[in-house]
Amino acid sequence: MSGEQFIDEADRSLDRTYEEPRSLAEYVDLVFERPGLAAHASKYLLSAIEAAGTRTVIEEGDQKERYRFFDDPHNDGEHAILGNTEVLNAFVDDLRSIAAGRGKDEKIVWLDGPTATGKSELKRCLINGLREYSKTDEGRRYTVEWNVAGAGSSGAGITYADEPVADEDDWYESPVQSHPLSVFPEDVREGLVAQLNENLDDHIPVRVESELDPFCREAYDYLEEHYRRQGVEALFSAITDPQHLRVKNYVVDVGRGIGVLHSEDEGPPKERLVGSWMRGMLQELDSRGRKNPQAFSYDGVLSQGNGLLTVVEDAAQHADLLQKLLNVPDEKSVKLDKGIGMDIDTQMIIISNPDLEAQLNQHADREGQDPLKALKRRLDKHEFTYLTNLSLETELLRRELTDETEVWDADSWSELEEWIQEPLTVHVRDEHDEVHAKELAPHALEAAALYAVVTRLDVSDVPGGHDLVDKALLFDRGYLQEGDERVDADEFEFTDQGTDGDHGIPVTYTRDEIADLFHAEQDRHHADLDVEHVVMPRDILNAMAEDLSTAPVFSNAEAADFEERVVPVKNHVFGEQESDVLDAMMRDKRVDEATVEEYIEHVYAWSTDERIENDRGEHVDPDPLKMKVFEIEHLGRFDDDDYAGNRPGDAVEAFREDKIITALNRHAWQRRDEEFRVADVSPKEIPVIQTVLGSHSWDDVKRTYEDFDPRQWDEPPSGTETADLKAETVQNMQEMYDYSEASAELTSRHVMSQVSYKWD
C-alpha cells in the first residue's frame, strides 16, 4: 500500500474505535437495546474473556477447555499464557461468581506462584485483551463528561484554567470513568437497572451501585445550584442537558479503566491507592471552604482502575497496602479525604511470588490473635505452577530464544510432535558485533524442555514399570504407547496432593544455559563441514546438569535431585535420534501409506462382510491374499502356518479384530463432532500401523545391508556399502526431518558410536 492508503486505513481503524458523544437519553436507549454495554466491572471482564471463545487442550493428561482470551489473540499471541489452564478456568469461575454476586464479592483475587510461571503475562494479556475488546461494538465502554462554562456569572465554571476556553476545551471527562447511569438519583437508577435486566439475555444481571465520583459530583452540584436559583422546574433535565453532559465511549487502557501498581511505585499508601492533592491548586479554585475534588490528582491505582480492573503487581512490595484494601471489595468505596469519599467499581487482582505468603504467615503461630487473619480471609488464592507439558515448555523456550509469538494449536499429537522435535536457528551477536547463525539440532529444544519438565514432576506417584519421562509424555499426549497397546491417562492414578509443577528448573535457567552454549567453543571437527555452530541435545543436557550445583537459584538438595533425573531424558532423546537415523537408513524399504490404507480397507470390509470398489469401479470381495502378504511381510506377525491357504486362522482373526478394527473404531469415535459425524481417521493413528510405517531395527539393517559396518561411519572408505549408505542416510535425514547436513552428520555419528559397541 502507498503512504496515503496507510493513512486511510488508520482513519478507518479509529473511526471503528470511537463513536460521537451522545446524550444521556440516547445512552439509556442504547443500553436498553444492548444491556451488556452497561455491565459492571467483573461482568465486563468476564464478557471480554468469554467473547474470545474456547479451544480444547491436553494438560497433565486431561482434556480441558481453555479460554482463547489467555492466548492473547488480539496481540498475535505475544503475551499468551502457556499452560495453567485449570488455574485460569478457576479464576474465570470466580469472576462469574463475583459478577453474579454469589458470595465472593468481598474477595480479592490472589495469583501466586514462583517466577517465570506466566503471572506477568496474565497482566499483559488482560490489558491487551480488554483494550481490544473495548474497541469492538460488543465491548464499548462509556463514561461521562461535563461542561459548565457559562452556567455561572463568573464564567469560570469548573475549568482548571484561569480563563474559560470555548467549545471542546470546556468539556471535562470523569477522571475515574464514572458509569453514565450513576448520574441518575439512586431510586430512579434502581428502577432503570431493573428494567434493563428484564431485557438481558444473560444469567448475570447488570449492577450499577456506585454514585458519581467527587469530580463529577462537583459539576453536578454546581449545575444543580445554578438552575435551582433560576427556578428551573425540570432540574435533572437542565443539569443533564446535552450542553452540560455527554456520554462518550473510551478505549480501555492503563490509567483508563485499568489501574496497575508496579513494584517500583512509591509514595504514601493513600497516594498509591487513590492519588493526591495538588497543593498549588487549592488557592486558585473556589473550594467554598473545603478541599475541592478538582484539585485532586486521580492517579492512584484504584482511581485508574475504577470501572474495570485493578492490578497490584509484585504484591509483596506493597504488603502495607493490602490491609488498606480490606473493605474496598465489600464496601466498594474509598476516601480521598475525611470529608470526601469515592465509590469504586473494580475487580481487584494481586500478583505475587511465594515471598508474600511468608509475610502473611509471619503471625500464624498466634492463631486467633493473628493480625493478618482478616486480610487472609479475603484473599482468594490461585496458584500458578511451572509447566508440566513438554509441548508447552518447548513452545515457551522457543519464545524465550526468538521473536516467535504464534500459539501452538495442533489438530493432532503427530503435528504437535513435529513442532517439538524440529530444529531452530538463532542469530547471535559476538563480541566483535558480528552476527552468526547458531543451529539447535532436531530434538535439542525437546531435550531441554523435557529435562526441565522432568525436574518438576512428583516421582512418588509414577506407576510401576514407568519413569518420569513416561509421566511427562503422558501429561502431554494424554496416553502412552506400549508396543501395540495404547494406555490412556485415566488408567493411571495420580495423587491430588502431588507437587507437580511446584518446583523444578525454570525456563529462564534453561534459556541462559542455551545462550551460553551459543557463545561457547564446541570441541568437534569435520573435514568438510562447519559443525562448530551446531548445538546438539547432549550439549544442552550436559550443560544444564553440570551447572546446577553452582546456580544460586537451586539448593544443594535440589541440584543433586535434578542431576540424577537427566539420565532417563538422555536415554529418551537418544532413542528419538536413533529412530530418525534408522528411518533414514531404511527409507526405501518402508511401507508406503497407500499400501497400508489398502490393507485397512480390506480388513474393514472383511470384518463387516462388505465389498470394496477396485480401480475399475467394480465391487469385489476383500482380497485374502493381499491381507496375508501384508501381515506376514510387513507386520511380521505371522507365517504360513497361521493360515489355511489364504484363510486366516484364529490368531490372525483375533489380531484383525482387536488390533485393527477396535483401534479404528476407537479413533473414529474420539474424532466425532457434535453431530456424531466422523472425520477421516489417519492410519498413523492406529497403534499397530504406527509400527509398520515408521519402525525399524538394527536387525533389519543387518539383513538389508550385509557389508555395512557402523565402526567405519565417521570416515567410511570410499566405494564401500557403508560410505554409500551414509551418504543416503544423511541426505534422507535432511529431507525427512529437517536436519541440516551438519546436524545430520553429528547425530548419525553419535548414534553409530553407541551402535558400534553391540554390533557384533
N, C-alpha and C positions, 0 to 999 in steps of 0.2 A: 504494500500500500504506500501511497505517497504521504508526505507530511500532512497535507490538508485532509486526507482521508482519515489519518490517525486522530486529528483534531476533531473531525466529525464524529468518529467512534467514541471519543471521550465525552463529547457533548451528549450523545445518546445514552451513554452509561450514567452520567449524572442526572439526566432527565428521568431515567428509570428509578434512580435512587431517591430523589426528592420530590415532594409534592408542594403545590402552592398552599400557603397557610389558609385555614378555613375558620369559620365562626364556630362558637361553642355549639350552637344549634345544629350546624351541619355535621359536626363531630358526633353528636349524640345520634343523629340519624344514621351515620356511618356504622357506629358500633351496634346499633340495633340490627343492622343488616349482617354485620360480621362481628359478633360478640368477642371473639378471640382477640381482637385488636385492643380490647380494654383489660387484658389479662394482668393480674398482679405478678410480682417478681418471680416467685417459684413456678407459677403456672406457665409464664412466658419461657423460662429456661427449659422447662420440661417440653413445651411445644417445639422449641428450636431443636432439641435433641431428637424428638420423635419424627420431626419433619424430614430428617435425612434418611430415614428408613433403617433397615437392619440387613445383616448378612450372616450366614452360618459359618462358624469356625470350629476347630477342634483344639481344645486346650486341656492339658492334664488328662488326656484320653477321652474326654467327654465332648459331645457335640453341643454347642451353645449358640444362642442368637446374640449377635453383637450389634450395637448401635453404630451405624456408619459415621455419625457425628464425631466420634472419637478417632476416626481415621483422618480427621482434618481435611475433608473433601474440598472445602472452599479454598484451601491453600495448597492444593496439589499434594497433600499428604506430608508437608514439611514438618509439621509438629504432631504427627499421628502418634497415638499412644499404642505401643505394641504390647499385646497380652493384657493380663489383669482384667479380662472381660468380666469375670464373676464379681470383682470388686466394683467395676464401673456399673454393672447391672444393679448391684445392691445400692449404689449411690443414686441411680435413677429411681429405684423403688422408694428410697427415702424422699426424694424430691416429690414423687407422686403423693406420698402420704402428707408431706408438708403442704403441698399445693392444695390438697383437698381438706386440710385442717383436721386430719385424723390422728391427733395426739402427738405429733412431733414438731409442733410449731415452735416450741421453746428450744429446740436442738440447734447446736452449731455443728455443722458437718466438719469432721476432722479427718484429713487424709494424711496418713502416717506411713513411714517406710524408709528404708535406707536410701542412700544416694543412688542415682542412675537407675531408678525404677519407673520413671515416667510421670512423677508428680508435677515437675515443672512443665513438662509437655502438656499436661492436662490444663494448666493455667493458660498456656498459649493457645491451646485448642479451643478452650472456652471463649477466649477473646476473639479469635478468628471466626469461630462459628457463629457467635452472637452478632458480631459486626455484620457478617454477610447475610445472616437471616433477617436482620433489621432492614436490609435493602430490598427485600422481597415484598410482594403485595401481602402475603400472609403474615409477615413478621414486622409490619410497620410499627414503630414506637412513637408515641406522641407526648408532648408536654405543652405548657402554655407560655405565652409571652405577653407583656403588658406595655401600654403606652398611656402615660398620664400627662403628657405635655399639654399645656393649655387648660388643664382641668382646674388649676388654682390661679389665684390672682397674680402670684409671683411669676408664674410661667416656668418655674424651675422643675416642677414635677419631682420625680424620684431619680432623675438622671445623676450620674456620677460627675458630670461636667459642671463647671461654674456657670456656663450659659447653656440654655436649651438648644438642641440641634434638631433641625427639621427632619420630617419624613422618616425613613427607615432607621435612622440613627436614634430615634426616640423609642424604639422597641427594645425591651429588656426581657430576656428569656429567664425562666426559672433556673436558678443556679444549681438546683438539685433535682431536675427532671420531674417536677411535681406532676401527678396524674391529672389530666384535664377534668375528670369527674370530681376531683377534690374541691373544685370551685363551688360546687353546689352545697347548700346547707345540709347538715347531716340527715335530717328527716327526709328531705327530698331525695338525697343521694341514695338512701336505703331503698326507697320505692323504685327509683330508676334502675338500680342494680338488680333488684328482684325481678323486674320486668325483663331486663336484659337477659338474665339467666333462664327465663322461660323459653327464649329462642335459641339457647345454647345447645348445640348438638355435641355434648361432652358430659362426662360424669363428674368433672371437676368444675364447680361454679366459679365465676369471677368474684373476687373480693376487692372492694375499694374502701379501706378503713382509715386511710391517712387524711389528715387535714392539710390545708395549704402550708407550704413551707414559710418560714418567717419573712423572707424577702417578698414573696408573692402576697402574703397577708398584709404587709405594709402597704403595697399598692392597692389591694382590695379595700383596706380600711380608709386609705386616703380618698379613694373614689367614692366610697360609701358616705363619708362625712361631707364631701363636697356636694353630692347630689341630694343628700338629706337636708342640708342647709338651704338648697334651692327649692325644696319642697316637692321633689320629683316623687311620684307615687310608685311607678314601676321601677323600684330601686335596683333590684337584681338585674333587670334588663338594661338599665342605664350603666351599671358597673361593668357588665359583660358585653356591652355593645362592641361590635367589631372594630370600632375606632379605638377601643381601650384593651380589648382582649382578643387574642388569636390563638388557635390551636395549630401547632406546627409539628411535623414529623422530624425526627432526628435520627442519625445513624449512631447506633450504639458503639462506644469505644471506651478506652481507658479514660476516665475523667468525665464521661457522659453515660452513666448507667452502669459502668464497671469501675469499681474502686480497687486498686491494688496497693497494698502496703508492702514495700520491699524490705529486705533485710537491712539495707543500709539507711533507710529513712530514720530521721531523728526528730527530737523535739518533745515537749511535754505531752502526756497522754491525750489531753483534750485536743491539742493541735493535730496530732496524728489521726485522731478519730473523726473530728468534725471540721477543724480549721481554726482560724484565729482572728482576733480583732485587728483591724488596721488602724492603729492609734491616730495617725495623722488625719484620718478622715472624720473623726468624731467632731472636730470643731467646724468642719465645713458643712455638715449635714444637719438638718433640722430634726434632732432626735427627741424633741418635746420632753426633755427632762430625763431621758433614759438612753441607753445604748441603742443604736439604730441597726437593724439587721443589714442595712445597706452597707455598713462599714465592717462587714464580716467577710472574710475570705473562706469560701466554702470549698477548700481544697483538702479536707480530711478524707480518709478512706471511706467512711460511711456516707459523707455528703456526695462524693463522686459515684459511689455505688448505689445510691438511692434509686429505686425503680427497677433494679435488676440484681446485681451481683457484687458482693464484697469479698475480696480475697486477701487474707493475711499470709504472705509468703514467708517461709522460714520462721514459723511462729515462735520458735524458742528465743529468737532475738527480740520478740515483743511480748514475752510472757507477762510483763507487767500490765499489758493492756487487756489480757484475756478476762481478768476479773471485772474490769470496767465494762466488758461486753455482756456480762451475765444477764442483765434484764432487757437487753436490746431485742432479742428474738421474741420474747413473750409480751413485753410491754410495747415494743415497736416504736420507741421514742428515745431521743437523747436531748441533752440540754446544751445550747450554745452558751448560756449564762444562767444565773439563778432565776432570772425572770423571763427568759426566752427559751422555749422548748421547740423541738422539731420532731415530727413524725417521720419514721423510716420504714420503707418497704424494700427490703433487700434480702437476698439469700446469702447467708454468711458461710464462708468456707475458710478453714485454716489449714495450712500445709506445713508439715514439719518432718524433720528427721527424728530418729528414736531419742535424741537427747531431750526433747520436750517431755516425753513420758517420764524420763528420770527426774526432771524438775517437778512434774505434777505429783510424783510419788515420794517426794522427799519427806513428807509428814505422814506417810501411810501407816507407820507403826503407832501413830496416835489414835488410829481408828476413828471413833466418834468425834474426836477433837481435831480432826484433820481440817485446817482452814481452807483447803482447796477442794473439799468434798463437793460443795455446791457447784463449783466450776466443772469438775469431772462428771457430775451427773448430767450436765447439759451438753457435753461433748459426745457426738455420735461418730464413733471411730470406724474408719475404713482403711485397712492396711494394704498398701502396695507391696508386692514382693518382687524378687528377681524373676526373670523369665525362666520357665521350665520347659519351653518348647524349642527344639532345635531349629526349626524354620524361623521362628520369631527372633531368636538370638542371632541367627545368621543375617537376617534382614536388618536388625539393629546394628550389627557390626559393619555391614556394608554402608549404612547411613553414616556411621562414625568415620569411615575412611574415605567416603566420596560425597558428592553432592546429590546422590540419589534420594528421592523422596517418595517415589511411587509405592503405594501399599500393595503387598502381595495378596492377591485374591485368586487363588488357583481353583480350577474346576476339579482337579483330581490330585491324589498323592503323587502320582508319577510326574506331573507337571511341577509340583512343589519340590520334589526331589531333584529335578534337573536344576532348579534355581539354587538349591542348597549347595549342590556339588560343582557348579560352574566356576570357572576361573575369574579373576578380577585383575585389571591393570590399573595401577595408580601412578600418577605423575608426582614425583617429589623433587624438591629443590635442594641441591647440595650446598656446601659452604662457599663454593665459588659462584653461587647464584645460577648454576646451570640446572636445567630440568632433565630428569631421567625417568624413563618408564620402568616401573617395577611390576613384576608379574607374580601374583599369587596363583600358584598352580591349582588345577582342579582338586577339590577336596581340602584345600588349605583352610579356607574360611569355615568349611564344615567341621574340620578338626578342632579349630579354635573355639567355635561355638559349642560343639558337643562337649568339649572338656569343661568349659565354663558351666554348662547346664549340669553336667555330672557332679560338679562340686556343690551344687545347690540342692541336690536331691537327698531325701532321707533314706538311708540304707536299711533302716530297721524293718521296713515292710516290703522289701524286694522278695518276690516269691522264690522258692527253692528252684535251683536249676537256671536261674537268671541272674544278671548283674545290672549295675546301674546304667550301662549303655542300653540294655533292653528296656529298662524303665523309661529312659529318655525317648527312645523311639516309640514306645507305646503311648507316651503323652502326646507325641506329635502326630502319629498316624491314627491312633485310636485302636490299633491292633498290632499283633506281632505275627510274622510269617515263620512258621516252624516246619520246614520241608513243604509238604503238600497242605499242611494244616494251617488255617488262619485262626488265631486266638484273639478274640475281641477283648477290649479293655474291661468290659463289665464282668469278665470271668476272673479278674484279679480283684483282690480285696486290699485296698489301701486305707490306712487309718486316718480318721478325721483329725487326729491330734498330731499328724506328721508335720515336719518342719520344712517341707519342700518350698524352696524359694526364700526362706528366711535369711539364709547366709550363703556364702559362696564367693566365687570370683566375679567382681563387677565388670561390666563391659568396658569401662574406662581402663582397667588394668590390661585387658586383652588388647585393646586398641593401641595402648602405649607400647606394649611388647612388639606388636607387629610394626609399628612405626620405627622402633629401634632397629629391627631387622632390615628395614629398607635402607638404613644407613650403614649397616654392618658389612664387613667384607666376608663373603661366603668362601669357604675353603673347598672349592670344587673347580675342576678344569675339564675342558674338552677341546680337542684339537681343532675342530671346525665350527663349533657352536659357541655363542655367547650365553653361558649359563650362570654367570655371576648375578644377573638381575632377577633370577627366579627364586622365589621363596616357597619352599616345599612344606607340606603338612608337618613333617617331623621336625623341621626347623622351628616352627611355631610352638609345637608341643614341648620340645626340649627347652626352649627359652622360657616359656610360661612356668614350667615345673621348676627349673633351676633358680629362677629369680624370686620364688615365693618366700624363701626364708629371709631375704633382705628387704622385702617390700613392707613398709611400716603399716600398711593397711591390714595385714594379717597377723594374728597371734602365732606363737610358736606351735601351738597345738593345731591351729587351722592349717598352717603351712605344711606340717607333717601329714595331716589327713589328706589334704588336697594333692600332695605329691604322690601319695600311694594310688590315687584314683586315675592317674594318667595312663597306666598300663592297659586297662581294657579299651580305652579310647584309641591308643596306638594300634591295638590289635584290630579294632573295628575298621579304622581308616585304612590300614594295610589290606584288609580283606576287600575294601572297595577298590583300592588301586589294583590289587591282584585280579579282581573281576574285570576291570577295564582292559588290562593287558591281555587276559585270556580271550575276552570277546574280540579284541582287535586281531589277535593271532588267528582266531578261528572264524573270522568274519565270513569267509567264503564257504564255510561249512555249516553256517547257521540255517535253520529252517525259516523260510520267508513267511511273513504274516498271512499271505494269501493261502498258503498250504494249510496253515493252522486253522484259518477260518473255514476252509473247505471241510476239514476233519470235523470241526464242531458242528457244522451244518448237517453232516451225515449222521453224527451221533445223535443229535437232537431229533432228526427225522426217524432214526431207528428206534429211539425211546418212545416216540409218540405215534408210531405206526403211520407216519405221514410220508408223502412222496416229495421229491425235490425237483427243481427245474434245472435241466442241464443247459449247456451252451447253445443248443439248438432250440431251446424253448420247450422241450419235451419234459413231461413229468414222469420221473422214473423212481424206482426204489433206491434207497441209500446203498452205496457200494460197499459190501462187506470186505472186499479185498483191500480197498483204499484205507479203510479203518484199521485193518490188521497190519498193513505195512507201516502206517504211521505209528502205531502203538509199539511195534517191535523195533523199528529202525530209529525213530525219533524220540519216543518216550523211553525206550529201553526197559520197559516194564515187564514184557512178556516174551516168550519164544513160541515156536510152532506147537509145542506140547500143550499150550494153553488154549488151543483152538481145535475144533473138529473140522478140518478143511479150512474154510473161511468163517465158519460159525463160531462165535465166541463162547468160551467155557464160562463157568460160574464166576471165576475170579475176574475175568475180563468184564462180564456184565456188571458185577458189583462195582468195579472201578469206574465204568462209564456212568453209572447212576450216581455214585457217591461223590466222585471227584470232578466230573464234568457237568452233569445235569443239575445237581444240587447247587454247585457253585454258581452256575449260570443263572438259575432261578433266584438265588440269594442276591446277587448283584443287580439283577433286573428289579427286584423288589426294593432294594435300597435306593435305586435311582428313579423311582416313580415320582411323578409330580402330584400336585394336589388333586388332580382329577384321575389319578391312578393310571395315567398314561406312562408307558415305559420308554425311557430314552435308549438309544443304541448302547450295547454293552461291548466294550473292547475285549478281545481275547486276552489281552495282557492283564486283565483284572481277575482272571481265573487262576488261582494259585499254581495248579499243576502245569498250566500253559506258560506261566511266567518262567518256569524252569526250562521248558522246551525252547523258548525264544531267546533266552539270554544267559544260559548257564553251561559252562564247560569246565572240565577238569584237566589236570596235567596229564592224566592217563590218556585223555582224548588227544592231547598234543603229541604224546609219545607215539600213539598208534598212527597219527596222521603224518608226522614228520620224524621219520626213523633216524635221520642223521643229525637232528637238532641237538645242540649242546649248550645249555644255559651258561656254562662256565666261560664260554667264548663271547658272551653277549657284549661286553664293553667294547672290545675291539675284535670282532669276528674276522677270520681270514677271508679275503675276497674269493668269490666263486663257490663258497660253501652254502649249504642249505641254511645254516644259522644266519649268515650275512643277508641272504635274500629274505628270510623270514623277518629279520629285524627291520629291514627297510620297509617291508609291507606293514608291519605292526606299528611302527612309528607314524607312518602315513595314515593308517586307519584310526589311530588314536586321535589324530588331529581332525579327521573328518567326522568321526562318530561322537566324540566327547569334548571337542573344542580345546584340546591340548595344543599348545604351541609346539614347535619342533623341539625346543629346548626342554620344556617341561615333560614332553613325552619321552625324551631321551633319559632324563633323570628319574622319572617314575619307573620306566621299564628296567633301568639299571638296578634300582632299589628292589624291585620285585624279584628280578633274576638272582640278585645276591642272596636272597633268602631261599629261593627255589633250588639253587645250586647245592645247598647243604644236603638236601634229601633226594637229589635227582637219581642217584644210583640205587 
